[in-house]
Amino acid sequence: MTTTRGGPAPSGTRPRLAVQFWVDLTSTECYVGKRRLEEAVGAFEHPAEVEVRYRSVQLPDAPASPEALAAAREEGLPLDPGTVQPAATFDAHRTVQLARGMGGPALQSAVLERLFRAHFGEGRSLADHEALQRLGAEAGLDERRLAAVLAGEQYVRDVQEDEDAAAALGIATVPWVRVNEGQERVGLQTTETYLEQLQAAWHDLGR
């Protein structure tokens, strides 16, 4: 059960703010954006009414901007650019999709966080199945279940559908964050900007 500062969320209800966060696993901006969005949700007046879904997109590799690197260090994120390994991330995205399927938003967030830390701070390859199995297990996934998924075709369609949706929306810069059916923010944002986005979407519910 999700708990807020005002008590537990009512049983059987769905959060009223649905956040979609299109994430590229090799984007420093997305690593920073995830942390700042979490901080914004924690500062929001109704955190139990927020559900974040991380959706898959793979954009052409680009070096992190000085602004993104500075933001990552400001957030205290593990970052060692010299050890980062370029990698095809389709199966890593399938791992993130599996996490949501098995454990919902909380497990998806935990697995994504572990993959980010491995990629940006530990020099781990997100294309290596054995590495993905270990990292997924460390974040709470069942290692055998993950191994079976990686050996087969499960969650391929989920990743492809997310990427098709990203193409339809014209997403070329990440993170790309939408709350409900409006209130979009693109690129590197501050925690305060995400908080304002949530507050504006909450205000729209009362119109």
C-alpha positions as MATLAB code, in Angstrom:
seq = 'MTTTRGGPAPSGTRPRLAVQFWVDLTSTECYVGKRRLEEAVGAFEHPAEVEVRYRSVQLPDAPASPEALAAAREEGLPLDPGTVQPAATFDAHRTVQLARGMGGPALQSAVLERLFRAHFGEGRSLADHEALQRLGAEAGLDERRLAAVLAGEQYVRDVQEDEDAAAALGIATVPWVRVNEGQERVGLQTTETYLEQLQAAWHDLGR';
ca = [
       0.000    0.000    0.000;
       1.231    3.461   -0.891;
       1.480    5.769    2.102;
       1.353    9.561    2.047;
       2.078   12.156    4.658;
      -1.680   12.284    5.236;
      -2.093    8.515    5.610;
      -2.517    5.525    3.312;
      -4.061    5.831   -0.112;
      -7.606    4.463   -0.299;
      -7.656    0.758   -1.136;
      -8.649   -0.132   -4.691;
      -8.192    3.366   -6.125;
      -5.962    4.299   -9.025;
      -3.582    7.254   -8.887;
      -5.077   10.331  -10.540;
      -1.820   11.547  -12.111;
      -0.382    9.143  -14.685;
       3.175   10.142  -15.545;
       4.766    8.738  -18.687;
       8.539    9.103  -18.817;
      10.190    8.081  -22.084;
      13.645    6.928  -21.107;
      16.803    6.128  -23.064;
      19.032    3.939  -20.903;
      22.244    5.537  -22.162;
      21.112    9.131  -21.616;
      22.681   11.045  -18.750;
      19.768   13.474  -18.990;
      17.356   10.601  -18.292;
      19.398    9.476  -15.283;
      19.212   12.986  -13.875;
      15.576   13.347  -14.885;
      14.545   10.193  -13.054;
      16.147   11.412   -9.847;
      14.606   14.870  -10.119;
      11.155   13.529  -10.940;
      11.339   11.307   -7.856;
      12.286   14.316   -5.762;
       9.355   16.236   -7.225;
       6.903   13.433   -6.447;
       8.243   13.318   -2.893;
       7.643   17.056   -2.512;
       4.197   16.963   -4.141;
       1.193   17.410   -1.859;
      -0.449   14.179   -3.094;
       2.364   11.683   -3.804;
       0.073    8.642   -3.554;
      -1.911   10.047   -6.480;
       1.116    9.833   -8.802;
       2.081    6.745  -10.793;
       5.171    6.862  -12.994;
       5.507    4.568  -15.993;
       8.898    4.420  -17.679;
       8.521    3.861  -21.414;
      11.208    2.697  -23.808;
      12.932    4.725  -26.473;
      16.348    4.327  -28.091;
      17.798    7.443  -29.668;
      21.103    7.831  -31.531;
      23.995    7.920  -29.088;
      25.160   11.404  -28.204;
      27.742   12.530  -25.654;
      26.385   13.971  -22.452;
      26.354   17.735  -22.420;
      28.458   19.591  -19.835;
      25.152   20.744  -18.316;
      23.960   17.140  -17.896;
      27.258   16.027  -16.375;
      27.186   18.925  -13.933;
      23.559   18.128  -13.050;
      24.401   14.472  -12.420;
      27.194   15.427  -10.040;
      24.916   17.955   -8.356;
      22.423   15.152   -7.723;
      25.164   12.908   -6.337;
      24.709   10.275   -9.040;
      27.503    7.727   -9.578;
      29.162    8.861  -12.772;
      32.397    7.719  -14.405;
      32.245    8.733  -18.094;
      35.576    7.092  -18.845;
      34.210    3.615  -18.129;
      30.880    3.870  -19.978;
      30.453    1.092  -22.553;
      28.372    1.793  -25.668;
      25.734   -0.912  -25.896;
      22.635   -2.022  -27.751;
      19.976   -1.644  -25.072;
      16.911   -3.393  -26.501;
      17.171   -6.321  -24.083;
      17.858   -3.972  -21.182;
      14.614   -2.219  -22.072;
      12.885   -5.603  -22.061;
      14.277   -6.097  -18.557;
      12.719   -2.801  -17.447;
       9.400   -3.809  -19.039;
       9.515   -7.174  -17.252;
      10.043   -5.381  -13.954;
       6.844   -3.417  -14.425;
       4.974   -6.551  -15.418;
       6.179   -8.453  -12.353;
       6.172   -5.783   -9.667;
       4.558   -2.620  -10.965;
       5.995    0.900  -10.844;
       8.148    0.380   -7.729;
      10.060   -2.588   -9.148;
      10.365   -0.933  -12.543;
      11.920    2.119  -10.895;
      14.328   -0.010   -8.853;
      15.515   -1.999  -11.877;
      15.925    1.154  -13.968;
      17.950    2.767  -11.187;
      20.234   -0.283  -10.986;
      20.807   -0.309  -14.739;
      21.600    3.403  -14.777;
      24.116    3.008  -11.966;
      25.733    0.023  -13.675;
      26.019    1.828  -16.997;
      27.149    5.250  -15.833;
      29.088    4.469  -12.675;
      30.373    0.909  -12.918;
      31.341    0.404  -16.560;
      28.920   -2.513  -16.976;
      27.547   -3.500  -20.371;
      23.769   -3.292  -20.720;
      23.995   -5.582  -23.761;
      25.373   -8.543  -21.777;
      22.692  -11.006  -20.710;
      24.620  -12.348  -17.745;
      25.174   -8.816  -16.490;
      21.483   -8.005  -16.948;
      20.517  -11.114  -14.982;
      22.772  -10.166  -12.063;
      21.722   -6.526  -12.093;
      18.047   -7.404  -12.333;
      18.342   -9.844   -9.438;
      20.113   -7.227   -7.322;
      17.163   -4.890   -7.902;
      14.573   -7.518   -6.974;
      13.771   -9.453  -10.155;
      13.623  -13.230  -10.181;
      16.859  -14.191  -11.943;
      15.474  -17.354  -13.549;
      12.431  -15.543  -14.844;
      14.631  -12.816  -16.289;
      16.929  -15.395  -17.908;
      13.920  -17.006  -19.586;
      12.698  -13.656  -20.869;
      16.102  -12.714  -22.258;
      16.389  -16.085  -24.002;
      13.021  -15.639  -25.710;
      10.846  -12.958  -27.268;
       8.759  -11.781  -24.322;
       8.362   -8.019  -23.944;
       9.706   -7.415  -27.445;
       6.317   -6.076  -28.500;
       6.104   -3.875  -25.396;
       9.381   -2.154  -26.258;
       8.414   -1.834  -29.906;
       5.019   -0.340  -29.024;
       6.696    2.236  -26.793;
       9.123    3.145  -29.563;
       6.286    3.398  -32.087;
       4.435    5.722  -29.700;
       7.607    7.801  -29.273;
       7.941    8.098  -33.058;
       4.285    9.132  -33.388;
       4.843   11.836  -30.773;
       7.998   13.025  -32.515;
      10.186   12.368  -29.502;
      13.757   13.267  -30.423;
      14.979   14.566  -27.055;
      14.830   12.818  -23.692;
      13.657   12.722  -21.037;
      10.177   13.333  -22.408;
       7.651   13.500  -19.599;
       3.873   13.754  -19.873;
       1.351   13.910  -17.038;
      -2.077   12.562  -17.988;
      -2.842   13.791  -21.512;
      -1.026   17.098  -21.268;
       1.632   18.951  -19.304;
       4.690   17.787  -21.273;
       8.289   18.574  -20.389;
      11.200   17.756  -22.699;
      14.907   17.553  -21.987;
      16.847   18.311  -18.832;
      14.563   19.863  -16.207;
      14.869   20.936  -12.603;
      13.078   19.291   -9.703;
      11.050   22.483   -9.346;
       9.902   22.276  -12.977;
       8.651   18.710  -12.485;
       6.889   19.743   -9.291;
       5.190   22.593  -11.139;
       4.176   20.111  -13.848;
       2.512   17.855  -11.292;
       0.787   20.774   -9.590;
      -0.529   22.096  -12.907;
      -1.878   18.670  -13.861;
      -3.538   18.365  -10.441;
      -5.119   21.765  -10.896;
      -6.434   20.666  -14.305;
      -8.317   17.813  -12.646;
     -10.503   20.322  -10.840;
     -11.520   22.258  -13.926;
];
